[in-house]
Amino acid sequence: MTGPNFDYDFAVAGGGPAGSAAATALALAGHRVLLAERDRFPRFHIGESLIATANQAFAELGLAERVAAAGFPEKWGAQLTTHDGRAGRPVDFSSSPEVLAPQTFQVCREKFDQILLDRAREAGATVREGCRVESVELAADHVALRVAAAPGVEERLLVRALVDATGRGGLLARQLGLRAEEPGLANVAIYAHYSGVPRPAGRAAGDIRIVARHDAGWFWVIPIDERLTSVGVVLPKALYARLEKGDPERMLAASFADTPAMAELMAGARREWPTRVERDFSYRATRYAGDRWLLAGDAGSFLDPVFSTGVSIALESGLEAARALDRAARAGDFSAAAFRGFDRVQRRRYAVFRRFVLAFYTPWFRDLFFQPGPPPALFRAVVTVLAGVWRPRLTTRALLELFFLSVRLQRRFRLAPRIARRDAGAGFPAEGSA
Ligand SMILES: Cc1cc2nc3c(=O)[nH]c(=O)nc-3n(C[C@H](O)[C@H](O)[C@H](O)COP(=O)(O)OP(=O)(O)OC[C@H]3O[C@@H](n4cnc5c(N)ncnc54)[C@H](O)[C@@H]3O)c2cc1C
């Protein structure tokens, strides 16, 4: 009996960080891989601030030196401030002993994604840009892809298994009805790139600045090269609907004017790129793998970007997908059961970060975060996870439980002073798991 005639061992749909990481690792392991990317690179993408655990992925991909030499601004952590700039809290990744390589980068994604895609090609993957995966047919002994290199020019390709890394478009998640929205995190972002945004002196110059609004919203300020700074506001949908109506540019400007710390920062800034809007951006998959398929990066789940987890999770999950497929190839078993471990890891990591994100959108978390002298051990435990270490030591996990207990207690007993906020209709979602 003969089996199907495979064009490649594996296909990866999408050449963002998740897809490039998966294709690189699979090619390095000796598999024949096709990476099909819809766009032609370089192309714009949002998601510019990395967290420390991305360094492990760079090392695994053989990219540590190339990324370090690319001239990206060095990031050591985050500077968080209240809307009026009166309270601030630095988050320094190097303060946690569990963070092995604390210094990371802010990246211009055109350049960063190109480095990753080039690496996949160099590792031996067949990389086809301008090549859209139109549909996927899952069969017992193969996966058939219909790909289009140009309108009307289609090909049918057979592979053993597929990594879906198509990002927020979520090719398979939509086809198989796997997407579960996060109603408590249905937020909207408005953003652009600016010149003339002042930066702090010294090591903090490359950090992300996060400015909390006096409602549930917040701003990011990310230096992406020597001149340009990415600036955006994230608002729960209800608040977004109440903003002054108009074009996104005016809405963003109105939002800066509404927040003294941002008004000051943006006073001499000049917009250099079009203003863009992203909506509805938190969801997870009900399953991350099945017979002959795996979801990596945003194609599986995506969390609100407040803690800059997206790219690091994409890289990690791409690598995990490659490892799972390599094991499956050696065992000759591409069934959902063979990918159970992969599925479990995706769920657990999402749950750990989701807990922090949901908590951030409560006023009690912010009260504790901005209090003048947080207990150092407790705060270090929080920094550990914010740096990306989502499976920390047992003691850190115990401290995190204490931290989340304090958040709950803050609601009733005011352990820390309250930071000023607009209480009526401030857009804070339900308490969630905080
Ligand atoms: C407002 C906002 C701010 C963010 N800020 C941050 C941040 O500061 N830090 C951070 O880490 N993350 C951030 N993110 C998240 C980050 O953008 C993503 O998590 C990250 O890009 C995910 O990588 P990925 O490879 O999974 O998907 P993507 O980077 O989206 O790549 C998917 C690729 O698939 C291709 N594709 C799509 N459909 C097809 C198809 N049918 N066939 C072939 N190719 C296809 C696309 O062209 C794309 O290149 C932010 C997100 C948003 C919305």
The ligand as a Gaussian input file, in Angstrom:
#p B3LYP/6-31G(d) Opt

LIG

0 1
 C       -2.476000      47.122000      19.526000
 C       -1.489000      46.006000      19.706000
 C       -0.280000      46.235000      20.357000
 C        0.631000      45.194000      20.547000
 N        1.794000      45.422000      21.231000
 C        2.632000      44.403000      21.474000
 C        3.864000      44.608000      22.158000
 O        4.206000      45.722000      22.550000
 N        4.680000      43.528000      22.366000
 C        4.345000      42.278000      21.931000
 O        5.102000      41.339000      22.168000
 N        3.216000      42.064000      21.251000
 C        2.357000      43.086000      21.016000
 N        1.236000      42.860000      20.294000
 C        0.959000      41.481000      19.845000
 C        1.773000      41.083000      18.641000
 O        1.486000      41.949000      17.576000
 C        1.427000      39.660000      18.253000
 O        1.218000      38.870000      19.402000
 C        2.505000      38.991000      17.388000
 O        2.719000      39.706000      16.204000
 C        2.075000      37.550000      17.076000
 O        2.935000      36.949000      16.136000
 P        2.371000      35.827000      15.164000
 O        3.530000      35.320000      14.404000
 O        1.522000      34.887000      15.901000
 O        1.365000      36.611000      14.196000
 P        1.676000      37.801000      13.181000
 O        2.862000      38.547000      13.612000
 O        0.407000      38.555000      13.011000
 O        2.032000      37.051000      11.820000
 C        1.053000      36.356000      11.099000
 C        1.486000      36.321000       9.631000
 O        0.597000      35.468000       8.925000
 C        0.370000      36.006000       7.643000
 N       -0.908000      35.431000       7.170000
 C       -2.154000      35.699000       7.607000
 N       -3.055000      34.938000       6.948000
 C       -2.352000      34.179000       6.073000
 C       -2.714000      33.186000       5.127000
 N       -3.993000      32.819000       4.946000
 N       -1.746000      32.594000       4.416000
 C       -0.430000      32.940000       4.577000
 N       -0.042000      33.890000       5.465000
 C       -0.975000      34.492000       6.209000
 C        0.320000      37.498000       7.874000
 O        0.577000      38.230000       6.703000
 C        1.400000      37.671000       8.960000
 O        2.657000      38.001000       8.399000
 C        0.322000      43.903000      20.065000
 C       -0.865000      43.679000      19.379000
 C       -1.781000      44.709000      19.198000
 C       -3.069000      44.433000      18.475000

